[in-house]
Amino acid sequence: PVEQLKYIQHDLLEKWPNLRNAEKSGKRCFNNGAEFFWAQNWCEHGSVTKKFKNPADYFTEAVDIANKWDLKSILKRGQIIPHVANTYTFKQIEDAVQAGGRYQKEKFFSIHCS
C-alpha cells in the first residue's frame, strides 16, 4: 500500500509525520518508520470504512483536510506543540481544537479515540 503514496509522500511527511520515531533534530525522513506508521493508520482507520477504496484515497483526503484546516497552527494557538517529548491529555487537545475551530470559516472538528 505504501507504494501508492509516492506522489504525496512529501505532504505526508509534513502533515502526518511519525513523531514517536522522529529524530531529535526535527528532521523527518523515511528511515523513521513513517511508512509503517501510515500502514498502521490505513489498516486501523482507513480500511474499515467503505468511503475509501485504497490507501491513496484515504491519505489524499487526509492531506487535503490538513491543508484546509492547518491543525498545527490551531494546536499551537492552544499551547499544544506536537513533539515526541510532549504529552497532553485528551481534554487539552480537544479544547485546543474546539477553540481553534473558531478561527475557521467552517466548523467540523470532532475527536474520537478508539
C-alpha positions as CSV (number, residue, x, y, z in Angstrom):
1,P,0.0,0.0,0.0
2,V,2.8,2.5,0.7
3,E,3.9,2.4,-2.9
4,Q,0.6,4.0,-3.8
5,L,1.6,7.0,-1.7
6,K,4.8,8.0,-3.5
7,Y,3.1,11.0,-5.1
8,I,2.1,12.5,-1.7
9,Q,5.0,11.3,0.5
10,H,6.4,14.8,0.9
11,D,3.0,16.1,2.0
12,L,2.5,13.2,4.4
13,L,5.9,13.7,6.0
14,E,5.0,17.4,6.6
15,K,1.3,16.9,7.6
16,W,1.3,13.4,9.1
17,P,4.8,12.6,10.5
18,N,5.6,9.8,12.8
19,L,6.6,11.9,15.9
20,R,7.3,8.9,18.0
21,N,10.3,8.0,16.0
22,A,11.3,11.4,14.6
23,E,14.9,12.4,15.0
24,K,15.6,14.8,17.9
25,S,16.9,17.3,15.3
26,G,13.4,17.6,13.9
27,K,14.4,16.0,10.6
28,R,11.7,13.8,9.1
29,C,12.9,11.1,6.8
30,F,11.7,7.8,5.5
31,N,14.0,5.9,7.9
32,N,11.9,7.0,10.9
33,G,9.2,4.4,10.4
34,A,6.8,6.7,8.6
35,E,5.7,4.0,6.1
36,F,4.9,1.6,8.9
37,F,3.1,4.3,10.8
38,W,1.0,5.2,7.7
39,A,0.3,1.5,7.0
40,Q,-0.9,1.1,10.6
41,N,-3.2,4.1,10.2
42,W,-4.6,2.7,7.0
43,C,-5.3,-0.7,8.5
44,E,-6.8,0.6,11.7
45,H,-8.8,3.5,10.3
46,G,-8.9,3.9,6.5
47,S,-9.5,0.3,5.5
48,V,-12.5,-0.1,7.9
49,T,-14.6,2.5,6.2
50,K,-16.5,2.0,2.9
51,K,-15.6,5.5,1.8
52,F,-12.0,4.7,0.8
53,K,-11.1,2.0,-1.6
54,N,-7.4,2.3,-1.2
55,P,-4.7,4.0,0.9
56,A,-4.1,6.6,-1.7
57,D,-7.7,7.9,-1.5
58,Y,-7.5,7.9,2.3
59,F,-4.3,9.7,2.6
60,T,-5.1,12.2,-0.2
61,E,-8.2,13.2,1.7
62,A,-6.2,13.4,4.9
63,V,-3.6,15.8,3.3
64,D,-6.5,17.8,1.7
65,I,-8.1,18.2,5.2
66,A,-4.7,19.1,6.7
67,N,-4.2,21.8,4.0
68,K,-7.7,23.2,4.6
69,W,-7.6,23.3,8.4
70,D,-4.0,23.9,9.4
71,L,-4.3,21.9,12.5
72,K,-0.7,22.6,13.5
73,S,-1.5,26.3,13.9
74,I,-4.7,25.6,15.7
75,L,-3.0,23.4,18.2
76,K,-0.2,25.9,18.6
77,R,-2.7,28.6,19.5
78,G,-4.0,26.2,22.2
79,Q,-0.4,25.7,23.5
80,I,-0.3,22.2,22.1
81,I,3.1,21.6,20.4
82,P,3.2,18.2,18.7
83,H,6.5,16.6,19.6
84,V,7.6,13.2,20.9
85,A,8.7,14.8,24.2
86,N,5.4,16.5,24.9
87,T,2.3,14.8,26.3
88,Y,-1.2,16.2,26.6
89,T,-4.5,15.0,27.9
90,F,-7.4,14.3,25.5
91,K,-9.2,17.2,27.1
92,Q,-6.3,19.6,26.4
93,I,-6.2,18.6,22.8
94,E,-10.0,18.7,22.4
95,D,-10.2,22.2,24.0
96,A,-7.4,23.5,21.7
97,V,-9.1,22.1,18.6
98,Q,-12.5,23.3,19.5
99,A,-11.2,26.8,20.3
100,G,-9.1,26.8,17.2
101,G,-12.1,26.0,15.1
102,R,-13.5,29.5,15.8
103,Y,-10.7,30.8,13.5
104,Q,-12.0,28.8,10.6
105,K,-15.0,29.7,8.3
106,E,-16.5,26.3,8.8
107,K,-16.5,24.0,11.9
108,F,-16.4,20.3,11.7
109,F,-13.8,19.3,14.3
110,S,-14.6,16.2,16.2
111,I,-12.2,14.0,18.1
112,H,-12.8,10.3,18.7
113,C,-10.5,7.8,20.4
114,S,-10.7,4.2,19.7
